[in-house]
Every structure is written in C-alpha cells, then in structure tokens.
Amino acid sequence: MVGALEYALAIGGLAFCVSLATSRRRSPPGNLSLPPVYGPWYLPYPIRGFLAMAKLGMDEDKFLLSLRRDYGPVVHLPWPLNQVFVLDGSLIQKVYGTPSSTLSFTPIRRELHTIAFGSPWKISQGPGLGRMFPVHAKGLTNLRLDAPVERFTRVVRAKVAQLKEQIESSPGKAVEIPIVKWVIDTMFEAATSGLFGEVFCERTSKTGLQKDFNRFDACFALLAAEMIPMALYPFVPPIADGMKGRETMFSCLAQWVEDGLPGLEEGVIRDMAQMGLAEGYTSREVATLLSGDLWALQANAPYIASALLLYILQSDILHQVREEIDALPKQSEGTPDPVVTLKTLSSMPLVTSCVQETVRMNTSSFSIRVVEKDFVLSPSSEGGIFIPAGMRVVCITRVAHLMDDLWGAHPESWIGDRFLAEKEGDALSSKRSREMNGFGGGISICEGRHLATAELKSILTIMLSNLDITPLQHIADPKIPIKAMNANNLWKGLQPSRDLTRPGLGAFQFGASDVMTRITTRKASY
C-alpha cells in the first residue's frame, strides 16, 4: 500500500520535473536579450506562472499596470501561461506590423472556432475556413454596411418611440429605468436585425435567444483561456450551463440556414453561410461558424454604447455633442429625428472622438500571435528583445491606453474631445487614432469595427435627439465589488461596476450592475 510519504515524493518529483522543463529558455544570439520573467526570483517558474494567473483574475488593471512599472514594456509570464506580454504602444504597433509568416494570428482564430464556438476540428483546421476568412473581412467593410445600419436604426427608432409613448402615458411625463439594461436589450434586437435580418430577429425574439446567448457568454472567458480540456466541459458547472445556451443558439441558426436564410438577401452572414454549404458543411456546422459572428456582435458594442451614453450625459460637452447631432439633416421638417446613414454618422467629429475615447477607456484587448520563427522585438544596432519560435506574444492594449505619454494629461480619465483634431492638431489626433487599439490591430483587428462604430453613433444620435436622460443612482451587483474611483480620475459621474472576470476579452461588461435614470421627452431645440 502506498503511503503518504510516497505520494509526497511522487508529487514533489513531478513538480521538480515540470519546474526544470519550464525554466529552460534559449540563450539569445549576439547582443540580444530575453524579456524579464515575472515573479520573485526564488520561486520556480510554474509557481510564478500560477501566481500571475491568480493576480490577473483578481484585479486585471492593478496586475497589468504593475507589470509595466516593475518589468518595463515587455515581460515573460511563465508556464502555464508561457506568454510574452507587450505593454507599450509603440512596441505593440511593431508587433501588429510584423508579417504573419513570423507572428501568426491564424492558429488562434482557428482554435477559437472549436474550443469556444464548437466547430469540428476538421472544419476549424481545414482549407475551407481559410477560404472564408477574406470573404468575411470584405463583407464587413463600409461598402457593405448600408443595409445593416438601416435595419439597426429602424429597430432603435421603434424602441425609442415605444419609450416616448410610455413617458407620455405616465402621470409625471417621466419614467425611471435602468439605462444599461435598456440599451443592451435594444442593441441585442437591433444588431441582430442589422446583421442577420428581420426574420431571424423575429424568431430569436420569440424564443428568447438573448437569455441563452448570455448563458454562453458567461462561460466564454473560461473557454478562451484554454485551461480546461474540452472533455471536461460537461463537468464544470458554468461551462456546462453555457454549453446549453450555445446549443440553443446552434439550433436557431441551423434551422434558419436550413430554411434558406429567409429575410436576408445579401450581406456577410449570407455569404458565409452559402460558402459553408458549398464546402459541404451541414447546417449545424455552418451554425457553429455563424455563432462566432453573433458573439462578436453582442458581447462588446452594447456595453460600449451604455458607457458612451453615460459618459456624455455627465460631461461638460453634452451641449456640444447635441449641437453636432442637431446639425444633421432631419427626416422631415419639425421632427427631432435625424437622417442616420453611414455618411451622416461620419460627419460628426466630436461624436467620433467620444466613441474613440470610450473604446480606449472601456476595453481590454489581448491580441495574441504565435511566434512561427525566431523574432526580435524593437531591433536596433544596440540589440533588441529575442522571442524564440513557439512562444505566444500578447499585445496588452489596456496598459498602453493608460500609461503611454501619447495620451497627455490624465490618461485614466474620460475626456471626450481627446481625439478631436480641432483641439489637438491633425498630427497628434491622427497618431492617437492609430494607437487606440481597443479593436485590436494588424491581422487580428476586429473586422466588425466599422459596423460597431456605426451602431454606437446611431443609438447615441437617436436617443439624444429624442430624450432627456438624467442619471440618478448606481445599481450594485452583489457579485461585483465596487472599487473606489482613482483619485486622479477627473471624471466623477455614475457608471456601472466593471465585471472583473473577463480579462482581455474586449469591452468591459457589468453583470447586473446598472445606473438608474430619469427619462423625459426632449424639449424641442432642433
């Protein structure tokens, strides 16, 4: 019978072997250097790696900012992460500009289709998906977005009209609602109609797909971390519940594909579905691919829209934003409703700056690359940082957004006109726009960024044209600790609390946290 001592020796021996295996790093050639390794020097590499994971999960901002202060612009986080974090904006731009033959995003993208969205390995690793990638990118350029933006806008107008009817029928000609929930619910329906068409949107509204989507999204961080084998998904309660939500998404999408994609005559979703069917994929397999688009559509922009609205409402530039919106041509004389198209939305520089600033402040994007061959970051005559093939390089945009000198004074504060060329000058404004990497960058830049930006401007424009909104009080989520606001933060308004369980996944989400608002019909000033 094996005793406790034998178990202890076996575990200790295994830990020692893992420590040896993970502590070896190739010596850099010439005058190059290796990035510093995170953690106290006296701890084995695996312990340092687990320590990094724990701290990242507990307080993302605190941990990431401490990395930049303590280790500089580049740091190696040991196994089980075994990743090189790049924390400086200029170096991030160099990573983004490196050819994909050296730093590749494709393996990450293919992997995610299986581990998160459930595509069979034969599809995610097959040639057909590779042929679909460029079609997907082309389908989300501005030239293809007129119809999706029109459908999106139609739903938002209808929702605002319903809210105005509710206001007019109330005794005090005002209603009080949690604004984040209203915006997210409205965006879910409007964005679904925009990208997938009105028929699919009607079907999903009847079946309550939003609730199942939220179940899936709640486990997305666990899936994307790649720390839990797929065979164990059914035994991890949050993932098991998320898989049930994902399965409902598959069923809705697959049935719609089998029915011939009714209500969608053109667009990227139709292109992708038809290509998948032409490749011989089943309707369910096509549904796994389309679920990735549905997730990207709904897991980010609605939360940015909520934050954007609350930032502007409580800022000293609300009047200027409204002046810019009121200057848009009207749908008809004597009405507040502006003409909302890609062209009119692009004619508002202050609103554009507010959107960029909100994306800068309210996102954390981990842009990952697989190092296909030895790579030198920031090469110069004085040397550079050597990163060997087989590693993963992660661009930590959040740190660059908060610490780079480029942003000027108070980078931790929301300043809506920070990107405005009229204020900052064309050169600085352009540089800030290029290095605002909330949508990622390079080959992994969010292909839906143009649609997302149009959605953000559209819902803001329609709401501020028709409604007066006054934030009243914060609504807490008992699962989310309320953090004290940074003393250096100039912006002191109400915002929902940030869910800290989603590091690097894009837009900040808020759980059940919200802001209660008082809403009235806007007094005519247009």
C-alpha positions in Angstrom: 0.0 0.0 0.0 1.4 3.4 -1.0 1.8 5.7 2.0 1.7 9.5 2.3 5.5 9.8 2.0 5.5 8.0 -1.3 2.7 10.3 -2.6 4.6 13.4 -1.4 7.8 12.2 -3.1 5.9 11.5 -6.3 4.2 14.9 -6.4 7.4 16.6 -5.4 9.3 14.8 -8.2 6.7 15.7 -10.7 6.8 19.3 -9.6 10.6 19.3 -9.9 10.5 17.9 -13.4 7.9 20.5 -14.5 9.9 23.2 -13.0 13.0 22.1 -14.8 11.2 21.7 -18.1 9.5 25.1 -17.9 12.5 27.0 -16.6 14.7 26.4 -19.7 15.0 29.4 -22.0 17.1 29.6 -25.2 20.1 31.8 -24.9 19.6 34.8 -27.2 22.1 35.3 -30.1 24.6 38.2 -30.3 23.7 41.3 -28.3 20.0 40.4 -28.0 18.4 40.0 -24.6 15.5 37.9 -23.3 12.5 39.6 -21.7 12.5 39.6 -17.9 10.5 36.8 -16.2 7.6 37.7 -13.9 7.7 36.8 -10.3 10.2 36.6 -7.3 13.5 35.1 -8.4 13.4 32.5 -5.7 10.2 30.9 -6.9 10.1 28.1 -9.5 8.7 29.2 -12.9 5.4 27.2 -12.6 4.6 28.9 -9.3 5.3 32.3 -10.8 3.0 31.4 -13.7 0.2 30.4 -11.4 0.7 33.5 -9.3 0.4 35.6 -12.5 -2.8 33.9 -13.4 -4.3 34.4 -10.0 -3.4 38.1 -9.9 -4.7 38.7 -13.4 -8.0 37.1 -12.4 -8.4 39.1 -9.2 -7.7 42.6 -10.5 -6.7 42.9 -14.1 -5.8 46.6 -14.2 -3.8 46.5 -10.9 -1.8 43.5 -12.1 -1.2 44.7 -15.7 -0.1 48.2 -14.6 2.2 46.7 -12.0 3.9 44.7 -14.8 4.7 47.8 -16.8 6.0 49.6 -13.7 8.1 46.7 -12.3 9.3 44.9 -15.5 9.2 47.5 -18.3 7.5 47.3 -21.7 7.9 43.5 -22.2 7.7 40.7 -19.7 7.6 36.9 -19.9 4.8 35.1 -17.9 6.0 31.5 -17.3 4.1 28.3 -17.8 1.2 27.6 -17.6 0.7 30.9 -19.5 4.1 30.8 -21.2 3.4 34.1 -23.0 5.3 37.3 -23.6 3.2 40.4 -22.7 3.9 43.6 -24.7 2.8 46.6 -22.7 4.0 49.6 -24.7 2.0 51.2 -27.5 5.0 51.7 -29.9 6.1 48.1 -29.5 2.5 46.9 -29.9 2.5 48.7 -33.3 5.7 46.8 -34.3 4.0 43.5 -33.4 1.0 44.5 -35.4 3.2 45.4 -38.4 5.2 42.2 -38.4 4.3 39.8 -41.2 2.1 36.8 -40.4 4.8 34.5 -41.6 6.6 35.4 -38.4 3.8 36.3 -36.0 0.6 34.5 -36.9 -2.9 35.0 -35.7 -4.5 32.3 -37.9 -3.8 29.4 -35.4 -5.5 31.3 -32.6 -8.5 32.1 -34.8 -8.9 28.6 -35.9 -8.5 27.2 -32.4 -11.2 29.5 -31.1 -13.7 28.3 -33.6 -13.5 24.9 -32.0 -12.9 25.5 -28.3 -15.4 28.3 -28.0 -17.8 28.1 -30.9 -17.9 24.3 -31.2 -16.8 23.9 -34.8 -15.4 20.4 -35.5 -11.7 20.2 -35.8 -11.9 19.1 -39.4 -13.6 22.5 -40.2 -11.6 24.8 -38.0 -8.3 23.3 -39.3 -9.5 22.7 -42.8 -8.8 24.7 -46.0 -12.5 25.8 -46.4 -12.3 28.1 -43.4 -9.2 29.6 -44.8 -11.0 30.5 -48.0 -13.8 32.1 -45.9 -11.6 34.4 -43.9 -11.1 37.0 -46.7 -14.7 36.9 -47.7 -15.7 37.6 -44.1 -13.3 40.6 -43.9 -14.6 42.0 -47.2 -18.2 41.6 -46.1 -17.8 43.9 -43.2 -16.2 46.9 -45.0 -18.2 50.2 -45.1 -19.2 49.4 -48.7 -21.4 46.5 -47.5 -22.9 48.1 -44.4 -25.7 50.4 -45.7 -28.4 47.8 -45.3 -27.3 46.5 -41.9 -27.1 50.1 -40.5 -30.6 50.9 -41.9 -32.1 47.8 -40.2 -30.3 48.5 -37.0 -31.5 52.1 -37.0 -35.1 51.1 -37.7 -35.3 49.0 -34.6 -33.7 51.6 -32.4 -36.2 54.2 -33.6 -39.0 51.9 -32.8 -37.7 51.2 -29.3 -37.3 55.0 -28.6 -40.8 55.6 -29.9 -42.1 53.0 -27.5 -40.3 54.6 -24.7 -41.7 58.0 -25.6 -45.2 56.6 -25.6 -44.5 55.1 -22.1 -43.3 58.6 -21.0 -46.3 60.4 -22.3 -48.7 58.0 -20.7 -47.1 58.2 -17.3 -48.5 60.7 -14.7 -45.4 62.8 -14.4 -44.4 62.6 -18.1 -41.3 60.8 -17.0 -40.1 57.3 -16.4 -37.2 55.8 -14.4 -35.4 52.9 -15.9 -32.0 51.1 -15.5 -30.4 52.5 -18.6 -27.7 49.9 -19.2 -30.3 47.1 -19.4 -32.4 49.1 -21.8 -29.5 49.9 -24.1 -28.3 46.3 -24.1 -31.7 44.9 -24.7 -32.3 47.4 -27.5 -28.9 46.8 -29.1 -29.4 43.0 -29.0 -32.5 43.2 -31.1 -31.3 46.0 -33.3 -27.9 44.4 -34.0 -29.4 41.0 -34.7 -31.8 42.6 -37.2 -28.9 44.5 -38.7 -26.5 41.7 -39.4 -28.8 38.6 -39.6 -32.0 40.2 -40.9 -35.5 40.9 -39.6 -36.9 37.4 -39.9 -34.1 35.8 -37.8 -34.5 38.7 -35.3 -38.2 38.0 -35.0 -37.6 34.3 -34.5 -35.0 34.9 -31.8 -37.2 37.4 -30.0 -39.9 34.8 -29.7 -37.6 32.1 -28.5 -35.8 34.3 -26.0 -32.4 33.7 -27.6 -30.8 36.6 -25.7 -31.1 34.7 -22.4 -29.3 31.7 -24.0 -26.7 33.9 -25.5 -26.0 35.4 -22.1 -25.6 31.9 -20.7 -23.0 31.1 -23.3 -21.2 34.4 -22.9 -21.0 33.9 -19.2 -18.6 31.0 -19.7 -16.7 32.5 -22.7 -13.7 33.6 -20.5 -13.2 30.1 -19.3 -13.3 28.7 -22.8 -11.0 31.3 -24.3 -8.4 30.7 -21.5 -7.8 27.2 -23.0 -7.0 25.9 -19.5 -9.9 23.4 -19.3 -9.8 20.4 -21.7 -13.0 20.1 -23.9 -13.6 16.6 -22.5 -14.2 18.2 -19.1 -16.7 20.9 -20.2 -19.7 18.9 -19.0 -18.3 18.6 -15.5 -17.6 22.3 -15.0 -20.9 23.9 -14.0 -20.5 27.3 -15.5 -19.3 25.8 -18.8 -22.0 23.1 -18.8 -24.7 25.7 -18.4 -23.0 27.8 -21.1 -23.0 24.8 -23.5 -26.7 24.5 -23.1 -27.1 28.1 -24.1 -24.8 27.6 -27.1 -26.7 24.6 -28.2 -29.9 26.7 -28.4 -28.0 29.2 -30.5 -26.9 26.4 -32.8 -30.5 25.1 -33.1 -31.9 28.6 -34.0 -29.1 29.3 -36.5 -29.2 25.8 -38.1 -32.9 25.9 -38.6 -32.7 29.3 -40.2 -29.9 28.1 -42.5 -32.0 25.0 -43.5 -34.9 27.3 -44.3 -32.8 29.2 -46.8 -31.8 32.3 -44.7 -35.2 34.0 -45.0 -35.2 37.8 -44.6 -31.5 38.2 -45.6 -31.0 38.7 -49.3 -27.3 39.9 -49.1 -24.5 40.6 -46.6 -21.6 38.9 -44.9 -23.8 36.4 -43.0 -25.4 35.1 -46.2 -22.1 34.9 -47.9 -20.5 32.9 -45.1 -23.5 30.5 -44.8 -23.6 29.9 -48.6 -19.8 29.3 -48.7 -20.1 26.9 -45.8 -22.8 24.9 -47.5 -20.8 24.9 -50.8 -17.9 23.4 -48.8 -20.2 20.5 -47.8 -20.7 21.6 -44.2 -24.0 20.7 -42.6 -26.4 23.4 -41.4 -25.3 22.8 -37.8 -21.7 23.1 -38.8 -22.5 26.4 -40.6 -24.3 27.5 -37.4 -21.1 27.0 -35.4 -19.4 29.4 -37.7 -22.2 32.0 -37.5 -22.3 31.8 -33.7 -18.9 33.4 -33.7 -20.4 36.4 -35.6 -23.3 36.5 -33.2 -21.0 36.5 -30.2 -18.8 39.3 -31.6 -21.9 41.3 -32.4 -23.4 41.1 -29.0 -20.6 40.8 -26.4 -19.0 44.1 -27.0 -20.8 47.1 -28.7 -23.9 47.1 -26.4 -21.7 47.6 -23.3 -19.6 50.3 -25.0 -22.9 52.0 -26.0 -24.1 52.1 -22.4 -20.8 53.6 -21.2 -20.6 56.1 -24.1 -24.1 57.4 -23.3 -23.4 57.8 -19.6 -20.0 59.5 -20.1 -21.5 62.1 -22.5 -24.6 62.7 -20.3 -22.5 63.6 -17.3 -19.8 65.5 -19.2 -19.3 69.2 -19.9 -19.5 68.6 -23.6 -23.1 67.3 -23.7 -24.3 70.6 -25.2 -21.7 70.5 -27.9 -22.5 66.8 -28.8 -26.1 67.7 -29.1 -25.3 70.7 -31.3 -23.4 68.4 -33.6 -26.3 65.9 -33.7 -28.9 68.6 -34.2 -27.0 69.8 -37.2 -27.7 66.6 -39.1 -30.4 66.8 -41.8 -33.9 65.8 -40.4 -36.1 63.0 -41.7 -38.9 65.5 -42.0 -39.5 69.1 -41.0 -40.5 69.8 -37.4 -39.3 66.4 -36.1 -36.2 65.6 -33.9 -35.3 62.5 -35.9 -32.1 62.9 -37.9 -31.2 61.1 -41.1 -28.9 58.3 -39.9 -26.7 56.8 -42.6 -23.0 55.9 -42.7 -22.4 59.3 -44.4 -24.2 61.4 -41.8 -22.7 59.4 -38.9 -19.2 60.1 -40.3 -19.9 63.9 -40.3 -19.7 64.3 -36.5 -16.0 64.7 -35.4 -16.8 65.3 -31.7 -19.1 62.2 -31.5 -16.4 60.2 -33.3 -13.9 61.4 -30.7 -16.2 60.4 -27.8 -16.6 57.0 -29.3 -12.8 56.5 -29.6 -12.3 57.7 -26.1 -14.9 55.3 -24.7 -13.3 52.4 -26.6 -9.9 53.5 -25.2 -11.2 53.6 -21.7 -13.6 50.7 -21.6 -11.8 47.9 -23.4 -9.0 45.4 -22.6 -7.9 43.5 -25.7 -5.3 40.7 -25.6 -4.1 40.5 -29.2 -2.3 37.1 -29.4 0.3 36.0 -32.0 2.0 32.6 -32.4 5.7 33.1 -33.0 6.3 31.0 -36.1 10.0 31.7 -36.3 12.5 33.5 -34.1 11.6 37.1 -33.7 13.4 40.2 -32.4 11.2 43.0 -31.0 12.5 46.5 -31.5 15.6 45.5 -33.4 18.4 48.1 -33.4 22.2 48.4 -33.5 22.1 48.3 -29.7 20.2 45.0 -29.7 16.6 44.0 -29.1 14.4 41.5 -27.3 14.7 38.0 -28.5 11.5 35.9 -28.6 12.0 32.3 -29.8 9.7 30.4 -32.1 6.9 28.5 -30.4 6.1 31.3 -27.9 3.0 33.4 -27.9 3.2 37.2 -27.9 0.3 39.1 -26.4 -0.3 42.8 -27.0 -1.8 44.2 -23.8 -3.6 47.3 -25.2 -5.1 48.3 -21.9 -1.8 49.2 -20.3 -0.7 51.2 -23.4 -4.0 53.1 -23.3 -3.5 54.1 -19.6 0.3 54.7 -19.4 1.7 55.9 -22.7 2.7 59.6 -22.8 0.8 59.9 -26.1 -2.5 60.4 -24.3 -1.4 63.6 -22.5 -2.6 64.6 -19.0 -4.9 62.3 -17.1 -5.0 59.2 -19.3 -7.1 57.4 -16.7 -9.9 60.0 -17.2 -12.6 60.0 -19.9 -12.1 63.2 -21.9 -14.5 63.2 -24.8 -12.6 65.5 -27.1 -9.2 63.9 -26.6 -9.2 62.7 -30.3 -10.5 65.9 -31.8 -8.2 67.3 -34.4 -9.6 70.8 -33.9 -8.3 70.7 -30.3 -5.2 68.6 -30.5 -4.0 69.2 -34.1 -4.1 66.9 -37.0 -0.8 65.1 -36.4 -1.5 64.2 -32.7 -5.1 63.4 -33.3 -4.1 61.1 -36.2 -1.4 59.4 -34.1 -3.8 58.8 -31.2 -6.4 57.3 -33.5 -3.8 54.9 -34.9 -2.6 53.8 -31.5 -6.1 53.5 -30.0 -6.2 49.7 -30.2 -9.4 48.8 -28.5 -10.4 46.9 -31.7 -7.0 45.2 -31.8 -4.7 45.8 -34.7 -2.8 44.3 -37.6 -4.1 41.0 -39.0 -6.3 40.4 -35.9 -8.0 43.8 -35.9 -11.8 43.5 -35.3 -13.4 43.1 -38.8 -16.7 44.4 -37.4 -15.2 47.7 -36.1 -16.9 49.8 -38.8 -20.3 48.3 -38.0 -19.8 48.6 -34.3 -18.8 52.2 -34.6 -21.9 53.0 -36.8 -24.1 51.2 -34.2 -22.6 53.3 -31.3 -23.1 56.6 -33.2 -26.6 55.6 -34.4 -28.1 54.7 -31.0 -26.5 57.7 -29.3 -27.8 60.1 -32.1 -31.4 58.8 -31.9 -31.5 58.8 -28.1 -30.1 62.3 -27.6 -32.3 63.7 -30.4 -35.5 62.4 -28.7 -34.8 62.1 -25.0 -33.5 64.0 -21.9 -31.8 61.5 -19.6 -30.7 62.2 -16.1 -28.6 59.6 -14.2 -29.9 59.1 -10.7 -28.0 56.4 -8.8 -25.8 53.4 -9.1 -27.3 49.9 -9.0 -24.9 47.4 -7.5 -24.4 43.8 -8.5 -23.7 41.9 -5.3 -21.2 39.6 -7.2 -19.1 42.6 -8.3 -17.1 44.6 -5.7 -17.4 48.3 -6.0 -14.0 49.7 -6.5 -13.0 53.2 -5.3 -12.5 55.6 -8.2 -8.9 56.5 -8.9 -8.2 59.8 -7.2 -6.5 61.1 -10.4 -9.7 60.5 -12.4 -11.2 63.8 -13.4 -14.5 62.2 -14.5 -16.7 61.8 -11.4 -20.0 60.6 -12.9 -22.1 57.4 -12.4 -21.1 54.2 -14.2 -22.0 50.6 -13.7 -19.4 48.4 -11.9 -17.0 46.5 -14.2 -17.1 42.7 -14.2 -13.5 41.7 -13.4 -13.8 38.1 -14.6 -13.2 38.8 -18.3 -9.6 40.0 -18.7 -8.6 40.7 -22.2 -11.9 39.9 -23.8 -12.7 43.3 -25.3 -15.4 45.6 -24.0 -16.0 45.9 -20.2 -19.2 44.2 -19.1 -21.2 45.0 -16.0 -23.0 41.9 -14.8 -26.3 43.1 -13.1 -24.8 46.4 -12.2 -26.6 49.4 -13.8 -27.4 53.1 -13.4 -31.0 54.2 -12.7 -32.0 57.1 -14.9 -35.0 59.5 -15.2 -36.1 60.0 -18.8 -38.4 62.6 -20.3 -39.2 63.5 -23.9 -36.6 66.1 -25.1 -37.8 69.7 -25.2 -37.7 70.9 -28.8 -34.5 72.7 -29.7 -33.9 71.4 -33.2 
